[in-house]
Amino acid sequence: MTEQRTPRQAAVDWLLFLRDDPDDEELKARFREWLAEDPAHEQAWANVNKTTVMLTDAPQAMWEATPVKKAKSARQIGCGWLRRLLWPVAGASVAVACGVALLATPDLLLRLKADQYTPVGTTKDVVLADGSHITLAPRSAIKIEMAGTERHIRLLQGEALFDVRHDESRPFRVFADGFIATDIGTVFDVRTDATTTAVAVRQGVVHVASLRVPAVDRDLHAGEWVRIANGQPVAGTSAIEAIGAWRDGTLITDDEAVSDVIAALRPWTTAKIVVTGQKLADKRVTGNYDLRQPEASLRLLVATYGGKVRFLTPWLGLVTDH
């Protein structure tokens, strides 16, 4: 079944894409073309922006996480800047503006909670005060808590590769959706999404614990991984060079489901990828894919099994069995 985008849904998508890449001239040009294609597009865009402003005209600093002295809810923080920007708009209109902004930008609350965030298609290197390095994958976010004898990183979303400066007096722990990964002098990868949380070790040793049932409590050595998918723990091994290879723009798969490979490609493209064929999604694949060219890699992946990728719009790709 083909997913049809209404002009309003497309307008919301454009709001998100322009927010994520406000300096992308090519993206702006494509947006202007879309706007001119149909009067309904122009009307939809006007409706979406009726009680808000063009987020692409706002300074980039608006979207960077900043320390907050007093604890405030993400909703309070998010609507606060809208109220300042929209001071002529009163009462219910401001509430509508907040609702539109929060719904149109699904990562907005995440950005407000995070100390570091990466948008679609980009990675970021973060150097901590203790000399440890973190590389964030696209659409990933972390919260950093470094105080006294504790070094805690919370992976709020996405994937990160940790190269830790070991210090027995200050344990380095990564928290991700019920998992606690404790460094024992190592380089390791942590990933979390709506259904799966995984830890894989590239170098050294990591202790992994989970308080969920069934519980996980074990050491992982180089090449070993453990993940919990839909509540079930699974362990295995991978080629060391495959762990964290995304940092260099390469996705290395070994007997992975096509659906899982597509999930790994999604953060690297602004297009929404919809898979309609379960038969194709369940196929197993082994190979290397270029994350810097996600659309081409997606076509290569799907074509291997006779499937097709159709980009109905620049922001929507449909994967079918044939």
Disulfide bonds with the S-S distance in Angstrom:
Cys79-Cys98 2.40
